[in-house]
Amino acid sequence: MRALQRQCYALATLRLRAAVDQAGGGAGLAILSDIDETILDNSAVMAAAMHNEGMFQNLDTWLLWEREGNPHLIPGAAEFFALADSLGVTIFYVSDRFEENKLATIATLSRLGLPQVCAEQVLLFGPPKARAARRLKAATGSSCSLATRCTISMARSPAPRWRISTA
């Protein structure tokens, strides 16, 4: 699985470089990236939930993880976002996480060394999933053009789905 994750970020890097080259620089470009299972590896809480509860019986386990969990970065994420930052591309971190845990989410992303982590660029919308609305809000609430959108879903389906798309 780690090889597939690295491969996904390698493809994202190629597309990011192409978008920056086409635009003549990173200024005015943005990346929208989902947080969970795209940047953060939450397999520890998923495994614990499956072992202890059969999976999430309620949201308390997830809410606690958002506040106090110790996730790791998906392989390739640190390098990709560091590159985007060095190229002058704006980064938006979007998630279905709960707004009440925004400060904890910002602290986690910062602890892991991700760039451009601030309240204005960490957008949490809580369930139910509304990815299209999040992306639209992030894209239209900024003067940036969408360079790359990152979504990686490994844990949410039996077959891995990898998608790196450019606008």
C-alpha positions as CSV (number, residue, x, y, z in Angstrom):
1,M,0.0,0.0,0.0
2,R,2.8,2.4,0.8
3,A,4.2,2.0,-2.7
4,L,0.9,3.0,-4.2
5,Q,0.7,6.0,-1.9
6,R,4.1,7.1,-3.0
7,Q,3.2,6.6,-6.6
8,C,0.1,8.7,-6.2
9,Y,2.2,11.6,-4.7
10,A,4.8,11.1,-7.5
11,L,2.0,11.6,-10.0
12,A,0.6,14.6,-8.1
13,T,4.2,16.1,-8.1
14,L,4.3,15.8,-11.9
15,R,1.0,17.4,-12.3
16,L,1.8,20.2,-9.9
17,R,5.1,21.0,-11.7
18,A,3.2,21.0,-15.0
19,A,0.5,23.4,-13.7
20,V,3.2,25.7,-12.2
21,D,5.2,25.7,-15.5
22,Q,2.1,26.4,-17.5
23,A,1.1,29.3,-15.2
24,G,4.6,30.7,-15.2
25,G,5.0,30.2,-11.4
26,G,3.0,29.1,-8.4
27,A,1.6,32.5,-7.5
28,G,-2.2,32.5,-7.9
29,L,-2.4,28.6,-7.9
30,A,-3.9,26.5,-5.2
31,I,-4.0,22.9,-4.1
32,L,-7.1,21.5,-2.4
33,S,-6.4,18.4,-0.4
34,D,-8.5,16.2,1.7
35,I,-6.8,15.5,5.1
36,D,-7.8,12.0,6.3
37,E,-6.4,9.1,4.4
38,T,-4.9,11.5,1.8
39,I,-2.4,13.3,4.1
40,L,-3.0,11.6,7.4
41,D,-2.7,7.9,7.9
42,N,-5.5,7.1,10.4
43,S,-5.1,3.3,10.2
44,A,-4.3,3.1,13.9
45,V,-7.7,4.4,15.0
46,M,-9.4,2.3,12.3
47,A,-7.7,-0.9,13.5
48,A,-8.5,-0.1,17.1
49,A,-12.1,0.5,16.3
50,M,-12.5,-2.7,14.4
51,H,-10.8,-4.7,17.1
52,N,-12.7,-3.1,20.0
53,E,-16.1,-2.2,18.6
54,G,-16.5,-3.9,15.3
55,M,-16.0,-0.5,13.7
56,F,-17.3,2.9,14.8
57,Q,-20.6,2.4,16.7
58,N,-20.8,6.1,17.3
59,L,-18.7,9.2,16.6
60,D,-17.1,9.4,20.0
61,T,-14.1,7.3,18.9
62,W,-13.5,9.5,15.9
63,L,-14.0,12.8,17.8
64,L,-11.4,11.6,20.4
65,W,-9.0,10.7,17.6
66,E,-9.5,14.1,16.0
67,R,-8.5,15.8,19.3
68,E,-5.9,13.4,20.7
69,G,-4.9,11.0,18.0
70,N,-1.3,10.6,16.8
71,P,-1.6,10.0,13.1
72,H,1.3,9.7,10.7
73,L,1.7,11.2,7.3
74,I,0.9,9.2,4.2
75,P,4.2,8.4,2.4
76,G,5.0,11.2,0.0
77,A,2.8,13.8,1.5
78,A,5.5,15.8,3.3
79,E,7.6,16.1,0.2
80,F,4.7,17.0,-2.0
81,F,3.3,19.8,0.2
82,A,6.9,21.1,0.9
83,L,7.4,21.4,-2.9
84,A,4.1,23.1,-3.4
85,D,5.0,25.6,-0.6
86,S,8.4,26.2,-2.1
87,L,6.8,26.9,-5.5
88,G,4.5,29.5,-4.0
89,V,1.3,27.5,-4.4
90,T,-1.4,28.2,-1.9
91,I,-2.5,25.0,0.0
92,F,-6.0,24.4,1.4
93,Y,-6.6,21.5,3.7
94,V,-10.2,20.4,3.6
95,S,-12.0,17.7,5.7
96,D,-15.2,16.3,7.0
97,R,-13.7,16.7,10.5
98,F,-15.8,18.5,13.1
99,E,-15.3,22.3,13.4
100,E,-15.2,21.9,17.1
101,N,-11.8,20.1,16.6
102,K,-10.3,22.6,14.3
103,L,-7.6,23.8,16.7
104,A,-6.6,20.1,17.3
105,T,-6.5,19.5,13.6
106,I,-4.3,22.5,13.0
107,A,-2.0,21.4,15.8
108,T,-1.8,17.9,14.3
109,L,-1.0,19.2,10.8
110,S,1.6,21.7,12.3
111,R,3.2,19.0,14.5
112,L,3.7,16.9,11.3
113,G,5.5,19.8,9.7
114,L,3.0,20.6,6.9
115,P,3.3,24.1,5.5
116,Q,0.7,26.9,5.3
117,V,-1.3,25.4,8.2
118,C,-3.5,28.2,9.5
119,A,-7.2,28.7,10.3
120,E,-8.0,30.3,7.0
121,Q,-6.5,27.4,5.0
122,V,-7.8,24.5,7.2
123,L,-11.4,24.1,6.2
124,L,-13.5,21.7,8.2
125,F,-17.1,21.0,7.3
126,G,-18.2,18.0,9.4
127,P,-20.4,15.3,8.2
128,P,-22.3,14.7,6.0
129,K,-19.7,14.7,3.2
130,A,-19.9,17.7,1.0
131,R,-16.7,17.6,-0.9
132,A,-18.0,19.5,-3.9
133,A,-19.2,22.3,-1.7
134,R,-15.9,22.4,0.2
135,R,-13.9,22.6,-3.0
136,L,-16.2,25.2,-4.4
137,K,-16.0,27.3,-1.3
138,A,-12.2,27.1,-1.1
139,A,-11.8,27.8,-4.8
140,T,-14.2,30.7,-4.9
141,G,-13.2,32.1,-1.5
142,S,-9.7,32.7,-2.8
143,S,-8.2,34.5,-5.7
144,C,-6.2,31.4,-6.7
145,S,-6.8,29.0,-9.6
146,L,-7.0,25.3,-8.8
147,A,-3.7,23.7,-9.7
148,T,-4.2,20.3,-8.1
149,R,-6.9,18.6,-6.1
150,C,-5.8,15.6,-4.0
151,T,-8.1,12.8,-2.9
152,I,-6.8,9.4,-2.0
153,S,-9.2,6.8,-0.7
154,M,-7.7,3.5,0.4
155,A,-9.5,2.7,3.6
156,R,-13.0,3.6,2.5
157,S,-13.5,0.9,-0.2
158,P,-12.4,-2.7,-0.8
159,A,-10.5,-1.6,-3.9
160,P,-8.1,1.3,-3.6
161,R,-9.3,4.4,-5.5
162,W,-6.6,7.0,-6.3
163,R,-7.4,10.3,-7.9
164,I,-5.2,13.3,-8.6
165,S,-7.0,15.7,-10.7
166,T,-6.2,19.1,-12.1
167,A,-8.7,21.8,-12.9
